[in-house]
Amino acid sequence: MPRTLNDPWQLAHLHVPNRVVLAPLAGIGNWFVRLQAKRYGAGMVVSEMVSSFGVHHGNEKTTTEMLRIEPAERAGGPVAIQLFGQEPDVMRSAAATVARDTDADFIDLNMGCPVPKVCKTGAGAALIDDPDLAVAVAAAARDGSGLPVTVKIRSGRRAGDRSGFHLAHRLVDEAGVAAIGFHPRSAQVHHKGSPDLDLARELVASLDAPVILSGGMNDPDSIRHAFEYTGCEAVMLARGVLGNPWLFARLLGTRDDEPTTAEVLAELEWVMQRAVEHMGERRAGRYLRKFYPWYVDRIGGSKALQAALQATDTIDEARAVLAALDVVTIAA
Ligand SMILES: Cc1cc2nc3c(=O)[nH]c(=O)nc-3n(C[C@H](O)[C@H](O)[C@H](O)COP(=O)(O)O)c2cc1C
């Protein structure tokens, strides 16, 4: 029988009900975005990246908002908190806090973020250039938490460089990492260009741990192709599901058509309500301006509609803009 995205698998001792995973998304992947992914079928979800220093120092926003995990999220499979940082002792302490104070099933470590603000501290993708330290950070997270630890990593820092591939092996062999999230683009290109599926396939064939593939996961055909071609354990969806949780359902065969405009608007309303619950009316009004374009794109909304939503300060203003929509002529 050929493998399918619906097949269950094991991550260390954890049962994962299928092979479709929500990727970590900084500033986005909070509890309600993860819960949304789960509602549409994702078998596993990873949080936005959280600073190990913020957790270690007990930063209030970090501990109350970024580490928040809702019980409902865990119903459909494991939930991870992704930590970043380059100090093994700080990572040990942060990982211990995550294990003690949250219901996270495992910890994911960020060794792929290309953003200069993160790399200049030696964290994120910069750890690829310091493999000994990267192994020490991963071992510290494992020892501190007692939870399974996974690492999300790039193919390398620069185009053509395979140092991330080599580090993935060391992380599994020397630090006991339970799985690798592999994004086979170099840090240099950030999120542009095609992921190197040949390198991912080589990693899958040679690594003694599951590989979760990230990069270019935009539509069912290319996702299924990447899954089959590389033999990866699971696929990790990122930009493809922004404002489009229906992609999870399409991949898992629970739906085969595009959502209607009414469904998209109802989903956006669900997001708006959760954002208010998460951060209160005032902050949610501003925060959601990042989310509106994804949903407006999905309904083929006009530039004028996008601009009108970007000009809103409050949820009520945004609701008024949306309520005035004539759904039939929405894209006019
Ligand atoms: C807005 C945004 C935020 C991201 N934040 C994180 C993050 O916090 N941690 C991480 O490991 N990767 C992060 N990534 C990388 C994604 O998880 C994923 O690897 C990347 O977008 C490639 O997948 P895609 O081509 O399917 O979007 C981010 C990507 C985007 C676009």
The ligand as a MOL file (V3000), in Angstrom:
LIG
                    3D

  0  0  0     0  0            999 V3000
M  V30 BEGIN CTAB
M  V30 COUNTS 31 33 0 0 0
M  V30 BEGIN ATOM
M  V30 1 C 5.9150 35.0880 8.3560 0
M  V30 2 C 6.8040 33.8970 8.5910 0
M  V30 3 C 7.2150 33.6000 9.8760 0
M  V30 4 C 8.0450 32.4970 10.1130 0
M  V30 5 N 8.4180 32.2050 11.3940 0
M  V30 6 C 9.1640 31.0980 11.6530 0
M  V30 7 C 9.5000 30.7520 12.9910 0
M  V30 8 O 9.0910 31.4040 13.9680 0
M  V30 9 N 10.2740 29.6410 13.1730 0
M  V30 10 C 10.7100 28.8710 12.1130 0
M  V30 11 O 11.3940 27.8740 12.3410 0
M  V30 12 N 10.3890 29.1850 10.8420 0
M  V30 13 C 9.6230 30.2620 10.6040 0
M  V30 14 N 9.2530 30.5630 9.3120 0
M  V30 15 C 9.6100 29.6250 8.2300 0
M  V30 16 C 8.4220 28.6770 7.9570 0
M  V30 17 O 8.1580 27.8400 9.0630 0
M  V30 18 C 8.7040 27.7970 6.7100 0
M  V30 19 O 9.8390 27.0050 6.9550 0
M  V30 20 C 8.9380 28.6460 5.4620 0
M  V30 21 O 7.9370 29.6480 5.3260 0
M  V30 22 C 8.9730 27.7850 4.2050 0
M  V30 23 O 7.7430 27.1840 3.9560 0
M  V30 24 P 6.7410 27.7320 2.7850 0
M  V30 25 O 7.6030 27.9610 1.5660 0
M  V30 26 O 5.7470 26.6040 2.6280 0
M  V30 27 O 6.1490 28.9960 3.3150 0
M  V30 28 C 8.4690 31.6770 9.0420 0
M  V30 29 C 8.0530 31.9890 7.7460 0
M  V30 30 C 7.2300 33.0730 7.5150 0
M  V30 31 C 6.7810 33.3700 6.1030 0
M  V30 END ATOM
M  V30 BEGIN BOND
M  V30 1 1 1 2
M  V30 2 1 2 3
M  V30 3 2 2 30
M  V30 4 2 3 4
M  V30 5 1 4 5
M  V30 6 1 4 28
M  V30 7 2 5 6
M  V30 8 1 6 7
M  V30 9 1 6 13
M  V30 10 2 7 8
M  V30 11 1 7 9
M  V30 12 1 9 10
M  V30 13 2 10 11
M  V30 14 1 10 12
M  V30 15 2 12 13
M  V30 16 1 13 14
M  V30 17 1 14 15
M  V30 18 1 14 28
M  V30 19 1 15 16
M  V30 20 1 16 17
M  V30 21 1 16 18
M  V30 22 1 18 19
M  V30 23 1 18 20
M  V30 24 1 20 21
M  V30 25 1 20 22
M  V30 26 1 22 23
M  V30 27 1 23 24
M  V30 28 2 24 25
M  V30 29 1 24 26
M  V30 30 1 24 27
M  V30 31 2 28 29
M  V30 32 1 29 30
M  V30 33 1 30 31
M  V30 END BOND
M  V30 END CTAB
M  END
